[in-house]
Amino acid sequence: MSAVGKAAGALKSVDYEVFGRVQGKAGPRVQEEEARKLGVVGWVKNTSQGTVTGQVQGPEDKVNAMKSWLSKVGSPSSRIDRTDFSNEKEISKLDFSGFSTRY
C-alpha cells in the first residue's frame, strides 16, 4: 500500500486479551470510555479465566493507540501482566457502530 493510502487511514481490526488483575465492573466501562475517546469501535468482555477479551476496529493509528493503552495503562485499578493481540488485519469496513460491553 502506498504512503498516501496509509496516511488516509486504512481500517484495521485486532482481537485482544488482557492478563493480570484486570476484571471488575470498572474495567470494561473504562475500556469503553477510552475507545470512544480514541474513536475506535468494537467490544470487550470479562472471561471466566479472569482475563478481559475484546476486539477493536478503526483507523490504523487509532487502533495502535488503543493497543498501547490496553498494554500499558488500562483502568486505574488494574494490573496488566501482558496483553496478547491476534488476528490483526486490514478491513474494508467497520463491523460495529460503537464500543460495547458483552456479557
VOTORVEX-553664 format. One record per atom (N, C-alpha, C): residue number from 1; atom name; x negated, y, z. Coordinates in steps of 0.1 Angstrom, whole numbers, always signed. Atoms other than C-alpha are relative to their C-alpha. Last residue first. Layout:
<tiza><nr>NUM</nr><atom>CA</atom><u>X</u><v>Y</v><w>Z</w></tiza>
...
//
This chain:
<tiza><nr>103</nr><atom>N</atom><u>-2</u><v>+8</v><w>-12</w></tiza>
<tiza><nr>103</nr><atom>CA</atom><u>+219</u><v>-103</v><w>+289</w></tiza>
<tiza><nr>103</nr><atom>C</atom><u>+2</u><v>-14</v><w>-3</w></tiza>
<tiza><nr>102</nr><atom>N</atom><u>-8</u><v>+12</v><w>+2</w></tiza>
<tiza><nr>102</nr><atom>CA</atom><u>+206</u><v>-80</v><w>+262</w></tiza>
<tiza><nr>102</nr><atom>C</atom><u>+0</u><v>-8</v><w>+13</w></tiza>
<tiza><nr>101</nr><atom>N</atom><u>+4</u><v>+10</v><w>-9</w></tiza>
<tiza><nr>101</nr><atom>CA</atom><u>+195</u><v>-44</v><w>+268</w></tiza>
<tiza><nr>101</nr><atom>C</atom><u>+9</u><v>-12</v><w>-3</w></tiza>
<tiza><nr>100</nr><atom>N</atom><u>-10</u><v>+4</v><w>-10</w></tiza>
<tiza><nr>100</nr><atom>CA</atom><u>+199</u><v>-20</v><w>+239</w></tiza>
<tiza><nr>100</nr><atom>C</atom><u>-6</u><v>-11</v><w>+9</w></tiza>
<tiza><nr>99</nr><atom>N</atom><u>+8</u><v>+9</v><w>-8</w></tiza>
<tiza><nr>99</nr><atom>CA</atom><u>+179</u><v>+2</v><w>+215</w></tiza>
<tiza><nr>99</nr><atom>C</atom><u>+9</u><v>-5</v><w>+12</w></tiza>
<tiza><nr>98</nr><atom>N</atom><u>+4</u><v>-6</v><w>-13</w></tiza>
<tiza><nr>98</nr><atom>CA</atom><u>+198</u><v>+18</v><w>+187</w></tiza>
<tiza><nr>98</nr><atom>C</atom><u>-9</u><v>-10</v><w>+7</w></tiza>
<tiza><nr>97</nr><atom>N</atom><u>-3</u><v>-15</v><w>+1</w></tiza>
<tiza><nr>97</nr><atom>CA</atom><u>+211</u><v>+13</v><w>+151</w></tiza>
<tiza><nr>97</nr><atom>C</atom><u>-5</u><v>+7</v><w>+13</w></tiza>
<tiza><nr>96</nr><atom>N</atom><u>-7</u><v>-5</v><w>-12</w></tiza>
<tiza><nr>96</nr><atom>CA</atom><u>+195</u><v>-22</v><w>+147</w></tiza>
<tiza><nr>96</nr><atom>C</atom><u>+3</u><v>+15</v><w>-2</w></tiza>
<tiza><nr>95</nr><atom>N</atom><u>-11</u><v>+10</v><w>-3</w></tiza>
<tiza><nr>95</nr><atom>CA</atom><u>+183</u><v>-43</v><w>+117</w></tiza>
<tiza><nr>95</nr><atom>C</atom><u>+9</u><v>+5</v><w>+11</w></tiza>
<tiza><nr>94</nr><atom>N</atom><u>-2</u><v>+3</v><w>-14</w></tiza>
<tiza><nr>94</nr><atom>CA</atom><u>+162</u><v>-14</v><w>+103</w></tiza>
<tiza><nr>94</nr><atom>C</atom><u>+12</u><v>-10</v><w>+2</w></tiza>
<tiza><nr>93</nr><atom>N</atom><u>-10</u><v>-8</v><w>-7</w></tiza>
<tiza><nr>93</nr><atom>CA</atom><u>+154</u><v>-15</v><w>+66</w></tiza>
<tiza><nr>93</nr><atom>C</atom><u>+1</u><v>-5</v><w>+14</w></tiza>
<tiza><nr>92</nr><atom>N</atom><u>-6</u><v>-10</v><w>+9</w></tiza>
<tiza><nr>92</nr><atom>CA</atom><u>+127</u><v>-26</v><w>+42</w></tiza>
<tiza><nr>92</nr><atom>C</atom><u>+11</u><v>+8</v><w>+6</w></tiza>
<tiza><nr>91</nr><atom>N</atom><u>-13</u><v>+3</v><w>+3</w></tiza>
<tiza><nr>91</nr><atom>CA</atom><u>+105</u><v>-44</v><w>+68</w></tiza>
<tiza><nr>91</nr><atom>C</atom><u>+6</u><v>+11</v><w>-9</w></tiza>
<tiza><nr>90</nr><atom>N</atom><u>-6</u><v>-11</v><w>+7</w></tiza>
<tiza><nr>90</nr><atom>CA</atom><u>+68</u><v>-46</v><w>+73</w></tiza>
<tiza><nr>90</nr><atom>C</atom><u>+14</u><v>-4</v><w>-4</w></tiza>
<tiza><nr>89</nr><atom>N</atom><u>-2</u><v>+0</v><w>+14</w></tiza>
<tiza><nr>89</nr><atom>CA</atom><u>+58</u><v>-74</v><w>+97</w></tiza>
<tiza><nr>89</nr><atom>C</atom><u>+6</u><v>+14</v><w>-5</w></tiza>
<tiza><nr>88</nr><atom>N</atom><u>+1</u><v>-14</v><w>+5</w></tiza>
<tiza><nr>88</nr><atom>CA</atom><u>+47</u><v>-82</v><w>+132</w></tiza>
<tiza><nr>88</nr><atom>C</atom><u>+0</u><v>+0</v><w>-15</w></tiza>
<tiza><nr>87</nr><atom>N</atom><u>-9</u><v>-2</v><w>+12</w></tiza>
<tiza><nr>87</nr><atom>CA</atom><u>+60</u><v>-117</v><w>+140</w></tiza>
<tiza><nr>87</nr><atom>C</atom><u>+0</u><v>+15</v><w>-4</w></tiza>
<tiza><nr>86</nr><atom>N</atom><u>+0</u><v>+11</v><w>+10</w></tiza>
<tiza><nr>86</nr><atom>CA</atom><u>+42</u><v>-117</v><w>+174</w></tiza>
<tiza><nr>86</nr><atom>C</atom><u>+10</u><v>+5</v><w>-11</w></tiza>
<tiza><nr>85</nr><atom>N</atom><u>-8</u><v>-4</v><w>+11</w></tiza>
<tiza><nr>85</nr><atom>CA</atom><u>+31</u><v>-94</v><w>+202</w></tiza>
<tiza><nr>85</nr><atom>C</atom><u>-1</u><v>-10</v><w>-11</w></tiza>
<tiza><nr>84</nr><atom>N</atom><u>+3</u><v>+7</v><w>+12</w></tiza>
<tiza><nr>84</nr><atom>CA</atom><u>+19</u><v>-106</v><w>+236</w></tiza>
<tiza><nr>84</nr><atom>C</atom><u>+10</u><v>+5</v><w>-11</w></tiza>
<tiza><nr>83</nr><atom>N</atom><u>-11</u><v>-1</v><w>+9</w></tiza>
<tiza><nr>83</nr><atom>CA</atom><u>+17</u><v>-82</v><w>+265</w></tiza>
<tiza><nr>83</nr><atom>C</atom><u>-3</u><v>-7</v><w>-13</w></tiza>
<tiza><nr>82</nr><atom>N</atom><u>+3</u><v>+1</v><w>+14</w></tiza>
<tiza><nr>82</nr><atom>CA</atom><u>-5</u><v>-89</v><w>+295</w></tiza>
<tiza><nr>82</nr><atom>C</atom><u>+13</u><v>+2</v><w>-8</w></tiza>
<tiza><nr>81</nr><atom>N</atom><u>+12</u><v>+8</v><w>+1</w></tiza>
<tiza><nr>81</nr><atom>CA</atom><u>-7</u><v>-85</v><w>+332</w></tiza>
<tiza><nr>81</nr><atom>C</atom><u>-5</u><v>-1</v><w>-14</w></tiza>
<tiza><nr>80</nr><atom>N</atom><u>+2</u><v>+8</v><w>+13</w></tiza>
<tiza><nr>80</nr><atom>CA</atom><u>+16</u><v>-56</v><w>+334</w></tiza>
<tiza><nr>80</nr><atom>C</atom><u>-13</u><v>-7</v><w>+0</w></tiza>
<tiza><nr>79</nr><atom>N</atom><u>+15</u><v>+3</v><w>+1</w></tiza>
<tiza><nr>79</nr><atom>CA</atom><u>+25</u><v>-45</v><w>+370</w></tiza>
<tiza><nr>79</nr><atom>C</atom><u>-1</u><v>-9</v><w>-13</w></tiza>
<tiza><nr>78</nr><atom>N</atom><u>+5</u><v>+12</v><w>+7</w></tiza>
<tiza><nr>78</nr><atom>CA</atom><u>+59</u><v>-28</v><w>+370</w></tiza>
<tiza><nr>78</nr><atom>C</atom><u>-15</u><v>-2</v><w>+2</w></tiza>
<tiza><nr>77</nr><atom>N</atom><u>+2</u><v>+10</v><w>-10</w></tiza>
<tiza><nr>77</nr><atom>CA</atom><u>+74</u><v>-3</v><w>+395</w></tiza>
<tiza><nr>77</nr><atom>C</atom><u>-6</u><v>-13</v><w>-6</w></tiza>
<tiza><nr>76</nr><atom>N</atom><u>+8</u><v>-4</v><w>-11</w></tiza>
<tiza><nr>76</nr><atom>CA</atom><u>+70</u><v>+27</v><w>+372</w></tiza>
<tiza><nr>76</nr><atom>C</atom><u>-3</u><v>-11</v><w>+11</w></tiza>
<tiza><nr>75</nr><atom>N</atom><u>-8</u><v>-7</v><w>-10</w></tiza>
<tiza><nr>75</nr><atom>CA</atom><u>+83</u><v>+10</v><w>+341</w></tiza>
<tiza><nr>75</nr><atom>C</atom><u>-9</u><v>+3</v><w>+12</w></tiza>
<tiza><nr>74</nr><atom>N</atom><u>-12</u><v>+7</v><w>-5</w></tiza>
<tiza><nr>74</nr><atom>CA</atom><u>+58</u><v>+1</v><w>+314</w></tiza>
<tiza><nr>74</nr><atom>C</atom><u>+7</u><v>+8</v><w>+10</w></tiza>
<tiza><nr>73</nr><atom>N</atom><u>-7</u><v>-8</v><w>-9</w></tiza>
<tiza><nr>73</nr><atom>CA</atom><u>+24</u><v>+18</v><w>+310</w></tiza>
<tiza><nr>73</nr><atom>C</atom><u>+12</u><v>-7</v><w>+7</w></tiza>
<tiza><nr>72</nr><atom>N</atom><u>+8</u><v>-8</v><w>-9</w></tiza>
<tiza><nr>72</nr><atom>CA</atom><u>-4</u><v>-1</v><w>+293</w></tiza>
<tiza><nr>72</nr><atom>C</atom><u>+8</u><v>+7</v><w>+11</w></tiza>
<tiza><nr>71</nr><atom>N</atom><u>+12</u><v>+7</v><w>-5</w></tiza>
<tiza><nr>71</nr><atom>CA</atom><u>+9</u><v>-29</v><w>+271</w></tiza>
<tiza><nr>71</nr><atom>C</atom><u>-6</u><v>+7</v><w>+12</w></tiza>
<tiza><nr>70</nr><atom>N</atom><u>-3</u><v>+13</v><w>-6</w></tiza>
<tiza><nr>70</nr><atom>CA</atom><u>+45</u><v>-18</v><w>+266</w></tiza>
<tiza><nr>70</nr><atom>C</atom><u>-12</u><v>-7</v><w>+6</w></tiza>
<tiza><nr>69</nr><atom>N</atom><u>-7</u><v>-3</v><w>-12</w></tiza>
<tiza><nr>69</nr><atom>CA</atom><u>+34</u><v>+19</v><w>+261</w></tiza>
<tiza><nr>69</nr><atom>C</atom><u>+3</u><v>-14</v><w>+7</w></tiza>
<tiza><nr>68</nr><atom>N</atom><u>+10</u><v>-5</v><w>-9</w></tiza>
<tiza><nr>68</nr><atom>CA</atom><u>+8</u><v>+8</v><w>+235</w></tiza>
<tiza><nr>68</nr><atom>C</atom><u>+7</u><v>+2</v><w>+14</w></tiza>
<tiza><nr>67</nr><atom>N</atom><u>+8</u><v>+12</v><w>-4</w></tiza>
<tiza><nr>67</nr><atom>CA</atom><u>+34</u><v>-13</v><w>+217</w></tiza>
<tiza><nr>67</nr><atom>C</atom><u>-10</u><v>+5</v><w>+10</w></tiza>
<tiza><nr>66</nr><atom>N</atom><u>-7</u><v>+8</v><w>-9</w></tiza>
<tiza><nr>66</nr><atom>CA</atom><u>+58</u><v>+17</v><w>+218</w></tiza>
<tiza><nr>66</nr><atom>C</atom><u>-8</u><v>-12</v><w>+4</w></tiza>
<tiza><nr>65</nr><atom>N</atom><u>-1</u><v>-7</v><w>-12</w></tiza>
<tiza><nr>65</nr><atom>CA</atom><u>+32</u><v>+40</v><w>+202</w></tiza>
<tiza><nr>65</nr><atom>C</atom><u>+8</u><v>-8</v><w>+11</w></tiza>
<tiza><nr>64</nr><atom>N</atom><u>+13</u><v>+1</v><w>-6</w></tiza>
<tiza><nr>64</nr><atom>CA</atom><u>+25</u><v>+14</v><w>+175</w></tiza>
<tiza><nr>64</nr><atom>C</atom><u>+0</u><v>+7</v><w>+14</w></tiza>
<tiza><nr>63</nr><atom>N</atom><u>+1</u><v>+14</v><w>-5</w></tiza>
<tiza><nr>63</nr><atom>CA</atom><u>+62</u><v>+11</v><w>+168</w></tiza>
<tiza><nr>63</nr><atom>C</atom><u>-13</u><v>-2</v><w>+7</w></tiza>
<tiza><nr>62</nr><atom>N</atom><u>-8</u><v>+1</v><w>-12</w></tiza>
<tiza><nr>62</nr><atom>CA</atom><u>+63</u><v>+49</v><w>+165</w></tiza>
<tiza><nr>62</nr><atom>C</atom><u>+0</u><v>-14</v><w>+6</w></tiza>
<tiza><nr>61</nr><atom>N</atom><u>+7</u><v>-8</v><w>-11</w></tiza>
<tiza><nr>61</nr><atom>CA</atom><u>+33</u><v>+50</v><w>+141</w></tiza>
<tiza><nr>61</nr><atom>C</atom><u>+8</u><v>+0</v><w>+13</w></tiza>
<tiza><nr>60</nr><atom>N</atom><u>+12</u><v>+6</v><w>-6</w></tiza>
<tiza><nr>60</nr><atom>CA</atom><u>+48</u><v>+22</v><w>+120</w></tiza>
<tiza><nr>60</nr><atom>C</atom><u>-7</u><v>+7</v><w>+11</w></tiza>
<tiza><nr>59</nr><atom>N</atom><u>+12</u><v>-4</v><w>+8</w></tiza>
<tiza><nr>59</nr><atom>CA</atom><u>+82</u><v>+37</v><w>+115</w></tiza>
<tiza><nr>59</nr><atom>C</atom><u>-12</u><v>-5</v><w>+7</w></tiza>
<tiza><nr>58</nr><atom>N</atom><u>+0</u><v>-14</v><w>+4</w></tiza>
<tiza><nr>58</nr><atom>CA</atom><u>+109</u><v>+17</v><w>+133</w></tiza>
<tiza><nr>58</nr><atom>C</atom><u>-12</u><v>+3</v><w>-8</w></tiza>
<tiza><nr>57</nr><atom>N</atom><u>+1</u><v>-3</v><w>+14</w></tiza>
<tiza><nr>57</nr><atom>CA</atom><u>+116</u><v>-17</v><w>+149</w></tiza>
<tiza><nr>57</nr><atom>C</atom><u>+0</u><v>+15</v><w>-2</w></tiza>
<tiza><nr>56</nr><atom>N</atom><u>+1</u><v>-15</v><w>+3</w></tiza>
<tiza><nr>56</nr><atom>CA</atom><u>+110</u><v>-31</v><w>+183</w></tiza>
<tiza><nr>56</nr><atom>C</atom><u>-1</u><v>+1</v><w>-15</w></tiza>
<tiza><nr>55</nr><atom>N</atom><u>+4</u><v>-3</v><w>+14</w></tiza>
<tiza><nr>55</nr><atom>CA</atom><u>+120</u><v>-66</v><w>+195</w></tiza>
<tiza><nr>55</nr><atom>C</atom><u>+0</u><v>+15</v><w>-2</w></tiza>
<tiza><nr>54</nr><atom>N</atom><u>-8</u><v>-9</v><w>+8</w></tiza>
<tiza><nr>54</nr><atom>CA</atom><u>+123</u><v>-80</v><w>+230</w></tiza>
<tiza><nr>54</nr><atom>C</atom><u>-5</u><v>+2</v><w>-14</w></tiza>
<tiza><nr>53</nr><atom>N</atom><u>+2</u><v>+3</v><w>+14</w></tiza>
<tiza><nr>53</nr><atom>CA</atom><u>+110</u><v>-101</v><w>+259</w></tiza>
<tiza><nr>53</nr><atom>C</atom><u>+9</u><v>+10</v><w>-8</w></tiza>
<tiza><nr>52</nr><atom>N</atom><u>-10</u><v>-8</v><w>+7</w></tiza>
<tiza><nr>52</nr><atom>CA</atom><u>+106</u><v>-94</v><w>+296</w></tiza>
<tiza><nr>52</nr><atom>C</atom><u>-4</u><v>-2</v><w>-15</w></tiza>
<tiza><nr>51</nr><atom>N</atom><u>+6</u><v>-9</v><w>+9</w></tiza>
<tiza><nr>51</nr><atom>CA</atom><u>+89</u><v>-121</v><w>+317</w></tiza>
<tiza><nr>51</nr><atom>C</atom><u>+11</u><v>+9</v><w>-6</w></tiza>
<tiza><nr>50</nr><atom>N</atom><u>+6</u><v>-12</v><w>-7</w></tiza>
<tiza><nr>50</nr><atom>CA</atom><u>+100</u><v>-139</v><w>+348</w></tiza>
<tiza><nr>50</nr><atom>C</atom><u>-6</u><v>+10</v><w>-9</w></tiza>
<tiza><nr>49</nr><atom>N</atom><u>+14</u><v>+3</v><w>-3</w></tiza>
<tiza><nr>49</nr><atom>CA</atom><u>+105</u><v>-173</v><w>+331</w></tiza>
<tiza><nr>49</nr><atom>C</atom><u>-7</u><v>+12</v><w>+8</w></tiza>
<tiza><nr>48</nr><atom>N</atom><u>+0</u><v>+9</v><w>-12</w></tiza>
<tiza><nr>48</nr><atom>CA</atom><u>+143</u><v>-170</v><w>+331</w></tiza>
<tiza><nr>48</nr><atom>C</atom><u>-14</u><v>-3</v><w>+5</w></tiza>
<tiza><nr>47</nr><atom>N</atom><u>-1</u><v>+15</v><w>+3</w></tiza>
<tiza><nr>47</nr><atom>CA</atom><u>+139</u><v>-141</v><w>+307</w></tiza>
<tiza><nr>47</nr><atom>C</atom><u>+0</u><v>-7</v><w>+13</w></tiza>
<tiza><nr>46</nr><atom>N</atom><u>+8</u><v>+8</v><w>-9</w></tiza>
<tiza><nr>46</nr><atom>CA</atom><u>+147</u><v>-104</v><w>+311</w></tiza>
<tiza><nr>46</nr><atom>C</atom><u>+2</u><v>-14</v><w>-3</w></tiza>
<tiza><nr>45</nr><atom>N</atom><u>-8</u><v>+8</v><w>-10</w></tiza>
<tiza><nr>45</nr><atom>CA</atom><u>+160</u><v>-87</v><w>+280</w></tiza>
<tiza><nr>45</nr><atom>C</atom><u>-10</u><v>-7</v><w>+9</w></tiza>
<tiza><nr>44</nr><atom>N</atom><u>+8</u><v>+5</v><w>-11</w></tiza>
<tiza><nr>44</nr><atom>CA</atom><u>+150</u><v>-60</v><w>+255</w></tiza>
<tiza><nr>44</nr><atom>C</atom><u>+8</u><v>-9</v><w>+9</w></tiza>
<tiza><nr>43</nr><atom>N</atom><u>-6</u><v>+5</v><w>-12</w></tiza>
<tiza><nr>43</nr><atom>CA</atom><u>+164</u><v>-48</v><w>+221</w></tiza>
<tiza><nr>43</nr><atom>C</atom><u>-10</u><v>-5</v><w>+10</w></tiza>
<tiza><nr>42</nr><atom>N</atom><u>+3</u><v>+14</v><w>-3</w></tiza>
<tiza><nr>42</nr><atom>CA</atom><u>+156</u><v>-30</v><w>+189</w></tiza>
<tiza><nr>42</nr><atom>C</atom><u>+8</u><v>-4</v><w>+13</w></tiza>
<tiza><nr>41</nr><atom>N</atom><u>-12</u><v>+8</v><w>-3</w></tiza>
<tiza><nr>41</nr><atom>CA</atom><u>+153</u><v>+6</v><w>+178</w></tiza>
<tiza><nr>41</nr><atom>C</atom><u>-4</u><v>-14</v><w>+3</w></tiza>
<tiza><nr>40</nr><atom>N</atom><u>+0</u><v>+13</v><w>+6</w></tiza>
<tiza><nr>40</nr><atom>CA</atom><u>+124</u><v>+32</v><w>+177</w></tiza>
<tiza><nr>40</nr><atom>C</atom><u>+14</u><v>-7</v><w>+5</w></tiza>
<tiza><nr>39</nr><atom>N</atom><u>-7</u><v>+1</v><w>+13</w></tiza>
<tiza><nr>39</nr><atom>CA</atom><u>+126</u><v>+70</v><w>+181</w></tiza>
<tiza><nr>39</nr><atom>C</atom><u>-1</u><v>-14</v><w>-6</w></tiza>
<tiza><nr>38</nr><atom>N</atom><u>+9</u><v>+2</v><w>+11</w></tiza>
<tiza><nr>38</nr><atom>CA</atom><u>+99</u><v>+75</v><w>+207</w></tiza>
<tiza><nr>38</nr><atom>C</atom><u>+7</u><v>-1</v><w>-13</w></tiza>
<tiza><nr>37</nr><atom>N</atom><u>+9</u><v>-11</v><w>+0</w></tiza>
<tiza><nr>37</nr><atom>CA</atom><u>+123</u><v>+89</v><w>+233</w></tiza>
<tiza><nr>37</nr><atom>C</atom><u>-10</u><v>+0</v><w>-12</w></tiza>
<tiza><nr>36</nr><atom>N</atom><u>-8</u><v>-11</v><w>+5</w></tiza>
<tiza><nr>36</nr><atom>CA</atom><u>+149</u><v>+63</v><w>+225</w></tiza>
<tiza><nr>36</nr><atom>C</atom><u>-9</u><v>+12</v><w>-2</w></tiza>
<tiza><nr>35</nr><atom>N</atom><u>-3</u><v>+3</v><w>+14</w></tiza>
<tiza><nr>35</nr><atom>CA</atom><u>+123</u><v>+35</v><w>+230</w></tiza>
<tiza><nr>35</nr><atom>C</atom><u>+8</u><v>+12</v><w>-7</w></tiza>
<tiza><nr>34</nr><atom>N</atom><u>+13</u><v>-3</v><w>+8</w></tiza>
<tiza><nr>34</nr><atom>CA</atom><u>+111</u><v>+51</v><w>+262</w></tiza>
<tiza><nr>34</nr><atom>C</atom><u>+2</u><v>-2</v><w>-15</w></tiza>
<tiza><nr>33</nr><atom>N</atom><u>+2</u><v>-15</v><w>+0</w></tiza>
<tiza><nr>33</nr><atom>CA</atom><u>+147</u><v>+53</v><w>+276</w></tiza>
<tiza><nr>33</nr><atom>C</atom><u>-13</u><v>+3</v><w>-8</w></tiza>
<tiza><nr>32</nr><atom>N</atom><u>-10</u><v>-7</v><w>+9</w></tiza>
<tiza><nr>32</nr><atom>CA</atom><u>+154</u><v>+17</v><w>+266</w></tiza>
<tiza><nr>32</nr><atom>C</atom><u>-2</u><v>+15</v><w>-1</w></tiza>
<tiza><nr>31</nr><atom>N</atom><u>+4</u><v>+3</v><w>+13</w></tiza>
<tiza><nr>31</nr><atom>CA</atom><u>+122</u><v>+5</v><w>+282</w></tiza>
<tiza><nr>31</nr><atom>C</atom><u>+9</u><v>+6</v><w>-10</w></tiza>
<tiza><nr>30</nr><atom>N</atom><u>+11</u><v>-9</v><w>+3</w></tiza>
<tiza><nr>30</nr><atom>CA</atom><u>+131</u><v>+23</v><w>+314</w></tiza>
<tiza><nr>30</nr><atom>C</atom><u>-5</u><v>-2</v><w>-14</w></tiza>
<tiza><nr>29</nr><atom>N</atom><u>-5</u><v>-14</v><w>+1</w></tiza>
<tiza><nr>29</nr><atom>CA</atom><u>+165</u><v>+6</v><w>+314</w></tiza>
<tiza><nr>29</nr><atom>C</atom><u>-11</u><v>+10</v><w>-4</w></tiza>
<tiza><nr>28</nr><atom>N</atom><u>-6</u><v>-2</v><w>+13</w></tiza>
<tiza><nr>28</nr><atom>CA</atom><u>+149</u><v>-28</v><w>+307</w></tiza>
<tiza><nr>28</nr><atom>C</atom><u>+5</u><v>+14</v><w>-2</w></tiza>
<tiza><nr>27</nr><atom>N</atom><u>+8</u><v>+3</v><w>+11</w></tiza>
<tiza><nr>27</nr><atom>CA</atom><u>+126</u><v>-25</v><w>+337</w></tiza>
<tiza><nr>27</nr><atom>C</atom><u>+6</u><v>+2</v><w>-14</w></tiza>
<tiza><nr>26</nr><atom>N</atom><u>+6</u><v>-12</v><w>+5</w></tiza>
<tiza><nr>26</nr><atom>CA</atom><u>+148</u><v>-7</v><w>+362</w></tiza>
<tiza><nr>26</nr><atom>C</atom><u>-8</u><v>-3</v><w>-13</w></tiza>
<tiza><nr>25</nr><atom>N</atom><u>-10</u><v>-9</v><w>+7</w></tiza>
<tiza><nr>25</nr><atom>CA</atom><u>+171</u><v>-36</v><w>+368</w></tiza>
<tiza><nr>25</nr><atom>C</atom><u>-6</u><v>+11</v><w>-7</w></tiza>
<tiza><nr>24</nr><atom>N</atom><u>-8</u><v>-9</v><w>-9</w></tiza>
<tiza><nr>24</nr><atom>CA</atom><u>+143</u><v>-59</v><w>+377</w></tiza>
<tiza><nr>24</nr><atom>C</atom><u>+9</u><v>+8</v><w>-8</w></tiza>
<tiza><nr>23</nr><atom>N</atom><u>-15</u><v>+1</v><w>+0</w></tiza>
<tiza><nr>23</nr><atom>CA</atom><u>+116</u><v>-77</v><w>+359</w></tiza>
<tiza><nr>23</nr><atom>C</atom><u>+6</u><v>+8</v><w>+10</w></tiza>
<tiza><nr>22</nr><atom>N</atom><u>-6</u><v>-9</v><w>+9</w></tiza>
<tiza><nr>22</nr><atom>CA</atom><u>+80</u><v>-67</v><w>+351</w></tiza>
<tiza><nr>22</nr><atom>C</atom><u>+15</u><v>-1</v><w>+0</w></tiza>
<tiza><nr>21</nr><atom>N</atom><u>-11</u><v>-3</v><w>-8</w></tiza>
<tiza><nr>21</nr><atom>CA</atom><u>+57</u><v>-82</v><w>+377</w></tiza>
<tiza><nr>21</nr><atom>C</atom><u>+8</u><v>+10</v><w>-8</w></tiza>
<tiza><nr>20</nr><atom>N</atom><u>+4</u><v>-7</v><w>-12</w></tiza>
<tiza><nr>20</nr><atom>CA</atom><u>+34</u><v>-97</v><w>+351</w></tiza>
<tiza><nr>20</nr><atom>C</atom><u>+12</u><v>+2</v><w>+9</w></tiza>
<tiza><nr>19</nr><atom>N</atom><u>+2</u><v>+9</v><w>-11</w></tiza>
<tiza><nr>19</nr><atom>CA</atom><u>+40</u><v>-108</v><w>+315</w></tiza>
<tiza><nr>19</nr><atom>C</atom><u>-5</u><v>+9</v><w>+12</w></tiza>
<tiza><nr>18</nr><atom>N</atom><u>+8</u><v>-7</v><w>-10</w></tiza>
<tiza><nr>18</nr><atom>CA</atom><u>+55</u><v>-87</v><w>+287</w></tiza>
<tiza><nr>18</nr><atom>C</atom><u>-1</u><v>-9</v><w>+12</w></tiza>
<tiza><nr>17</nr><atom>N</atom><u>-3</u><v>+6</v><w>-13</w></tiza>
<tiza><nr>17</nr><atom>CA</atom><u>+68</u><v>-105</v><w>+256</w></tiza>
<tiza><nr>17</nr><atom>C</atom><u>-10</u><v>+6</v><w>+10</w></tiza>
<tiza><nr>16</nr><atom>N</atom><u>+10</u><v>-1</v><w>-11</w></tiza>
<tiza><nr>16</nr><atom>CA</atom><u>+70</u><v>-88</v><w>+222</w></tiza>
<tiza><nr>16</nr><atom>C</atom><u>+5</u><v>-8</v><w>+12</w></tiza>
<tiza><nr>15</nr><atom>N</atom><u>-5</u><v>+6</v><w>-12</w></tiza>
<tiza><nr>15</nr><atom>CA</atom><u>+85</u><v>-91</v><w>+188</w></tiza>
<tiza><nr>15</nr><atom>C</atom><u>-10</u><v>+1</v><w>+11</w></tiza>
<tiza><nr>14</nr><atom>N</atom><u>+8</u><v>+9</v><w>-8</w></tiza>
<tiza><nr>14</nr><atom>CA</atom><u>+75</u><v>-67</v><w>+160</w></tiza>
<tiza><nr>14</nr><atom>C</atom><u>+7</u><v>-5</v><w>+13</w></tiza>
<tiza><nr>13</nr><atom>N</atom><u>-8</u><v>+8</v><w>-10</w></tiza>
<tiza><nr>13</nr><atom>CA</atom><u>+92</u><v>-49</v><w>+132</w></tiza>
<tiza><nr>13</nr><atom>C</atom><u>-10</u><v>-8</v><w>+7</w></tiza>
<tiza><nr>12</nr><atom>N</atom><u>+6</u><v>+12</v><w>-6</w></tiza>
<tiza><nr>12</nr><atom>CA</atom><u>+76</u><v>-22</v><w>+110</w></tiza>
<tiza><nr>12</nr><atom>C</atom><u>+10</u><v>-6</v><w>+10</w></tiza>
<tiza><nr>11</nr><atom>N</atom><u>-7</u><v>+5</v><w>-12</w></tiza>
<tiza><nr>11</nr><atom>CA</atom><u>+90</u><v>+5</v><w>+87</w></tiza>
<tiza><nr>11</nr><atom>C</atom><u>-6</u><v>-13</v><w>+4</w></tiza>
<tiza><nr>10</nr><atom>N</atom><u>-5</u><v>+13</v><w>+3</w></tiza>
<tiza><nr>10</nr><atom>CA</atom><u>+65</u><v>+23</v><w>+64</w></tiza>
<tiza><nr>10</nr><atom>C</atom><u>+7</u><v>-6</v><w>+13</w></tiza>
<tiza><nr>9</nr><atom>N</atom><u>-6</u><v>+7</v><w>-12</w></tiza>
<tiza><nr>9</nr><atom>CA</atom><u>+62</u><v>+59</v><w>+75</w></tiza>
<tiza><nr>9</nr><atom>C</atom><u>+6</u><v>-14</v><w>-4</w></tiza>
<tiza><nr>8</nr><atom>N</atom><u>-15</u><v>-2</v><w>+1</w></tiza>
<tiza><nr>8</nr><atom>CA</atom><u>+57</u><v>+82</v><w>+45</w></tiza>
<tiza><nr>8</nr><atom>C</atom><u>+7</u><v>-8</v><w>+11</w></tiza>
<tiza><nr>7</nr><atom>N</atom><u>-3</u><v>-13</v><w>-6</w></tiza>
<tiza><nr>7</nr><atom>CA</atom><u>+20</u><v>+84</v><w>+55</w></tiza>
<tiza><nr>7</nr><atom>C</atom><u>+15</u><v>+2</v><w>+0</w></tiza>
<tiza><nr>6</nr><atom>N</atom><u>+2</u><v>+2</v><w>-14</w></tiza>
<tiza><nr>6</nr><atom>CA</atom><u>+17</u><v>+46</v><w>+48</w></tiza>
<tiza><nr>6</nr><atom>C</atom><u>+4</u><v>+13</v><w>+7</w></tiza>
<tiza><nr>5</nr><atom>N</atom><u>-11</u><v>+8</v><w>-6</w></tiza>
<tiza><nr>5</nr><atom>CA</atom><u>+32</u><v>+51</v><w>+14</w></tiza>
<tiza><nr>5</nr><atom>C</atom><u>-1</u><v>-2</v><w>+15</w></tiza>
<tiza><nr>4</nr><atom>N</atom><u>-13</u><v>-7</v><w>+1</w></tiza>
<tiza><nr>4</nr><atom>CA</atom><u>+9</u><v>+80</v><w>+6</w></tiza>
<tiza><nr>4</nr><atom>C</atom><u>+11</u><v>-8</v><w>+6</w></tiza>
<tiza><nr>3</nr><atom>N</atom><u>+1</u><v>-9</v><w>-12</w></tiza>
<tiza><nr>3</nr><atom>CA</atom><u>-22</u><v>+61</v><w>+18</w></tiza>
<tiza><nr>3</nr><atom>C</atom><u>+13</u><v>+8</v><w>+1</w></tiza>
<tiza><nr>2</nr><atom>N</atom><u>+8</u><v>-12</v><w>+1</w></tiza>
<tiza><nr>2</nr><atom>CA</atom><u>-13</u><v>+35</v><w>-8</w></tiza>
<tiza><nr>2</nr><atom>C</atom><u>+1</u><v>+8</v><w>+13</w></tiza>
<tiza><nr>1</nr><atom>N</atom><u>-8</u><v>-12</v><w>+0</w></tiza>
<tiza><nr>1</nr><atom>CA</atom><u>+0</u><v>+0</v><w>+0</w></tiza>
<tiza><nr>1</nr><atom>C</atom><u>-9</u><v>+12</v><w>+0</w></tiza>
//
